[in-house]
Amino acid sequence: MINAEVFREEVKKLIDHLYVSQKENIEAAADILSESIKNDGVIHVFGSGHSVGMGIDVSNRPGCLAPIHIMNMTDFVYKGGVSVEEFTDNVNVFERKPGMASKIYELYDVRPQDSFIIISNSGINGIVIDLADLARKSGNKVIIITSMEHTLAEASRHPSGKKLYEFGNVVIDNCGPHGDALLTTPGIGKVTAVSSICNNVVAQTMVLDVIEKLGSQGIEVPVLTGDKDHDDKLKEHYKGRI
């Protein structure tokens, strides 16, 4: 029988597997992020669909690193000259289009010391692949978070035939299942999507590793604390970049 207790136990197993199998990759990603922050860089986070939730989870609230910038898909419309009709087209799905990444990349103040976290469960759509490729070609380090089980089971929608994980300096497998849903129910199919849970565990673990790495070097870590004066000073320092 499928119930909340079964879900809890299965998620615990999944998170334990994630911690064990991805420990080295998460630490390698934290090294990249630490170097960015140490050199006054910003961490640009991009995800389409539900993946945008990871950026929201680790930015602009107490306990989060201050220099995190969410590259928001809606900026294509508000700032990037893309029409609402094109952006919301249900036939030619916008996030699947190749050749669009430069429209959003050029909207922001991206500097050489900045790094990128790009999240996509499937890792097969045009925008995320193009953005990772563009960031790498621009000299920025790129961290990919994806479901390897999912991406290896699907064909790429990109003209190159490549997938997102092929463009990462570091690739973190969120260990989620193909299709995202975890539990099989009789007569309904699979339920309980888990990519957001896994992605947020990865994100918060990376943040903790960054804080530990910078702290061990005696570097003041730019963390939002909830103290208005402290947080306003940090936001002013990164103004125009986050």
N, C-alpha and C positions, 0 to 999 in steps of 0.2 A: 504494500500500500504506500502511495506517495503522499507525504504530509510534510509539515514544516520541520519536524524532527529529522526526517530523512534529508531534506534540503540542507539543514544545518550541518549534518555530519558529512555530506558530500562536498559542501563548500569548504569545510575544514580540511578535508583531504586534498582538495584542489589547491588551497592556499599553501598548505605544507609542501606539496609538490612544487609549487611555484617558487617558494623560498629556497628549496634545496637545488632545483635545477637551474635557476636563473641568478643565483647569488653572485657569481663572478661577473655576469653581464650587467647586473644592476650596479655593482661596484665600479665597473669600467665606465658606465654612464655617469656615475657620480663624479668620477675623476674629470670627465669632460666638463660637467657643469661647474665643478669647483674651480677649474682653470678659467672658465668664462667669468665667474664672479670675481675671482682674484684679480683679473685684468680689467675690471670694471665693465664686463660684458653683461648682456641681457640674454635670457633664455626665451626663445620664441616657441610657443606651443601651438600646433595646428592639428585639428582633427575634424573630420566631416561627420555628419550624422550624430549618433550617440557618442562617438569618440570625443567630441568637444567637451564632454563632461569632465574628463580628466584634467583639462586646463582650468576649468572652473573650480575644481576641488582643491587645487594647490596654489591658488592666487588670491590676492586682495582680501585676506582675512587673517586674524591672529594665528600665529604659528606657521605662516607661510613665508617662503623666501620673497623678498620684495621685488627683485628684478625679473619677474616672470610676465611675459607679454603674450596674451592670447591673440592669435591671428584669427579673427572672427570671419566666418564665411559670409556673413551679411555685409561685410565691408566691400565685397564685390559690387553690391548694389549701392550702398551709401557713399562709397568713395571711389570705386573702381570702374564706373561707367557701364556696368552690366545692367540690363533692364530687368524689372521685376518679372516680366513674362519669360525671359530666358532663364532666370534664376529658379523659377518655380515650375518650369516645363516638366511634366510628368512622363513625357515620351523620350525626349533627349535629356536625360537626367544630368543636371549640371555637374555634380561631383564626379561623374564618369568622363567628362570631357577632357581630352588632352589639350595642351597648349594654352591653358588658362592661368597657370601658376604665376607667371610674370606679372599679371595684372594685380595680384595681391601682394607679391613680394616687394614690388616697387612703391607700394603705399607707405612703407615703414622705414624707419631709420635703422637699417641693419648694418652692423659694423663687423670688422674682421674677427674680433674677439667674441662675438656672439655665438651661441650654439642653438640648435633646433631639437625639439622633441616632436616627432610626427607620428600620429596614432591612427591606425586603421585596422580593424579586425580582419577584414578580408585582404587588404593590401593589394587590390587589383585595379583600383580606379585611377583615372587619369590625373586628377588634381593633386592627390597626395604623392604620387610617383613623380610628377613633374616638379613639385615643390622640393622634394628631397634631392632630386637631380640638380636643380638650380642652386640650392644651398651648397651642395658639395662642390659644384663647379665654381661657386663664388668664394670658396675657401673656408666655409663654415663647417663645423663638426655637426653630424646628424645622428641622433638617437632614434631608432625605430621601435615602436611598440606594436606588436601584431599578434595574431593567433597563427602559429605555424601550421597547426592542424587544419585550420580553415583555409589559409592561403595556398597551401600545397594541394588542396583538393579542388581548387578553382582555376579556371583559365584567366589569364590577364586580359583586361579590357584596354590596355595601353598599346599603341601602335608598335612599340618596341618588343612586345611580348614579355617584357620584364615585370617583376613585382616589387612592391615597396621594400621588402627586406634586403633586396640586392643593392640598395643605395645607402645603407646605414654604416656609419663608422662602428656603431654598436647596435646590435639587434637584441631586443628583449621579447621573448615569447611569453605572452600573458597566460599561456597554457589552457586557454579556453577551448571548448569543443567546436568542431565544424558546425556552423549554423547558430552558434552562441548559446542556445538553450541546453540545459544540463540534464534534466530529468525526463525520462520517457513515461508518459501516462497512458493507460489503456484507452484506446478509442479516440484520443485527442491528438496525440503526438507529443513532441517535446515541449517542455515549459521551463520557466526560471532561467532567463538569460543572465549570464554571469560576466560578460566582458567588462562592464563598468566596475564591478566589484574588483576584478583582477587588475584592471588598469589603475584603479585608485590605490590599491595595495602597492603596486609597483611605484607609483608616483610618490606616495608618502614615504616609502622606504628609501627612495632616491634622495628625497629632501633630508631625511635623517642622516644618511651617509654623507651628504654634502656638508651638513652642519658639523658632523664629527670630523671630517677631513680638514675643513677650514679651521675649526677650533684647535685641532692638534698642531696647526702651524702658527697659532697665535694671531690669526686673522679674524678681525671682527666680522661676524656673520650678519648680513643684512636681512634680519627676520622681523616681520611685522609682529608687534606685541599686543596691540589693542590700546596702547598709550598714544593718544592723539598727537602730542608734540613729537614723540619719537617717530611715529609712522609718517607724519607729514614731512619730516625732514628727509626720510628715505624716499618718499614719493617725489619730492622736489628734486632730489639728486638725479632720479631717473626720468624726470619729466620729459614728455615727448617721445619716450622710448617704450613705456609700458602702458 
